[in-house]
C-alpha cells in the first residue's frame, strides 16, 4: 500500500511540474502574441486558442498537485467546537441552506 501511495504522490508532483510548465508556456506565447500583433503589426492566428486550451489543461492536470498540497478551498460549515443547545437551530439552518444550494 505504501508503494501505491508513493506512486500517486510522485505522479501528483509530476502533474504539478507539467502544469507549471504549461502556465509558463502560456505566458511566453502571450508575450510573443503581443510582440507579433503590436510590434510587428502582423496577425496572430493560433496563439489565443493555444493559450486557452493550455491553461484549461494546466488547471485540470495541476489539480492532483493542489490536492496533494492541500491547496484546495475548505469551508467548514459545521464548527469543530462543542455545539450547545442554543446552536442547534442555527446549525440546522446552515445545514438546510447548504443542502438547498449544494
Steps between C-alpha positions, in 0.01 A plus 500: 500500500786739572637436151166606355497815712855584392402446136196727530709765678764489228238523226333792678832683521564429132158643417591812697822543304319449170233751596764756596675450167168544318435828679852620421453404136171689494669812635772478236247450220297800618818711500578378150145580395526857631832558323366352177171689505613842621871505425503337158140587412438144385197290567498234766310192397573215737620660821167581667355152466832339593521701822136429584535125459834495677368684806197271520730198477728647767201547729388141460845342501611709797208405721663182643792711621264750660326218684835353602610829657154559649470820301131458429244720669350363819188649646396363836125521529490309824733644762747276677397630841242355735148584385267623770121479501475863385713427193279215374253733325772699329681183400180355357448814291855476366462132411166559324644797312802294400281222363282743309784676320735201479 
